[in-house]
């Protein structure tokens, strides 16, 4: 008979073991690795102190990547958080109720499709010769706007960011729909009696009532923006040149292309610190908002 | 649970009778315009993928807007034979194993965390939850080294084990919430009958919480089927690649054969779309209690 003291640990142990080995241990190792220089297949590591970080902070590609990640964050907040909230509010409006479950399902569809599928689909859509986007612009008489969206350094990163928005708005929208459905109906009725229209009801009832979800959604979006890898990697590989490089692709290229594992670890450490900072600032803002 | 109730109530609530129906219909026009605009933005590219997956490359180049002159189902057979079938099998193996392991281990963990009183319980809970905040990108290099050191690089395990580890936090959170709602009396009477905690777990907790376990399976399946980065890096052999990484190879192999490539994309996306359409309820419940993406 096992003692009651040991039993709960036996139930939790498998989870702890797996997480310890594959989640926590690598994070700690990554910190250590960022002070070394080494390659993928050799066991030798050379301690280099802060050199990886110093090189990184002098690397102009790092700043291009950081700038692109910030663009990612700003655009994602506008489209996913704000756009998602507006779509959710529209779908929860009594006027649209008879069609809302249909639209909800369609808007959510891109979320469940693999990013590889979506990115490859969009490489067709952005195709300069026969792509959907250029054909559409031509059709609308905006021929001078047509271009090789992924091939030109000014537009590449924005074309990539657009794909991420297309895929993810539906996800954030669904989170807001869940939050809006929890708002007591009396609040809307009271606002209606006070003569509030749809826009006022949105600003004065919906937004304050979904504040908590607004926090969660912002956190998810920002963390996603600073760790993004799939979309840029598949669509442009960071190119042309380094124009659409983000921290994630920079990390990948350093580690698995140039075989600079220590340098890649330093990039990962920077990403970790950035995401932690974002979470901390968010929590702080959210707390003060709560008190006030 | 509550969210579902809320959804159910909403859908079965009769629309409130309003005296000015005409006015509210006019007010609705901007709302419907936005919905229809966004519907086109989302649905048209998907529709474009569907119709062009049935065309020859020449026809796509000549006219990618029109319906196919003749529907080339052979594109699908061609895609299936050009590698998709292998990727599909790999994805299925990895996804099924990951789902079963994740949900089983998380249920065990959730049971340990909810039905016992012991020192350090809260610390353990925090350790489990904090894993959710960490994104896999950040530990890519050490994880790669670790997988080499364990000798599982380029095997199914190189994907399954990290997937399970990264999915455990959210899944424990999900299952724990449901386990907390199971009344104490149920297990107490079982203990009086002389049952062990294991019997209580397998005979009471598992059967009683099947819906939430299913939610865990659906969310894990969605994550695993679509995961790209690990799939790209931890497996090298063509024969072991899952769909997201395999599609990159597939694209290079088919450079100019667009119709077949699109058919391959369709096949790859279909299982999760179907899972979503049939299990929407579980999907949304999972999102509601987790609120954390992939």
Interface residues (C-beta under 8 A of the other chain):
Chain A: X4 X5 X7 X8 X9 X10 X11 X12 X14 X15 X16 X18 X19 X21 X22 X23 X24 X25 X26 X27 X29 X30 X33 X40 X86 X87 X90 X91 X93 X94 X95 X96 X97 X98 X99 X101 X103 X105 X106 X107 X108 X109 X110 X112 X113 X114 X115 X116 X117 X120 X121 X122 X124 X125 X129 X130 X132 X135 X166 X170 X171 X174 X175 X178 X181 X182 X197 X198 X213 X216 X220 X223 X224 X227 X229 X230 X234 X248 X251 X252 X255 X256 X261 X264 X265 X268 X269 X271 X272 X275 X276 X279
Chain B: X2 X3 X6 X7 X10 X11 X15 X16 X24 X25 X27 X28 X31 X32 X34 X35 X38 X39 X41 X42 X43 X44 X45 X46 X48 X49 X52 X60 X61 X64 X65 X105 X106 X108 X109 X111 X112 X113 X115 X116 X118 X121 X124 X127 X128 X131 X133 X134 X135 X137 X138 X139 X140 X141 X142 X143 X144 X145 X146 X148 X161 X162 X164 X165 X166 X168 X169 X172 X197 X201 X222 X225 X226 X228 X229 X233 X243 X244 X245 X247 X248 X251 X258 X261 X262 X265 X268 X269 X272 X273 X275 X276 X277 X280 X283 X284 X287 X288 X291 X292 X293
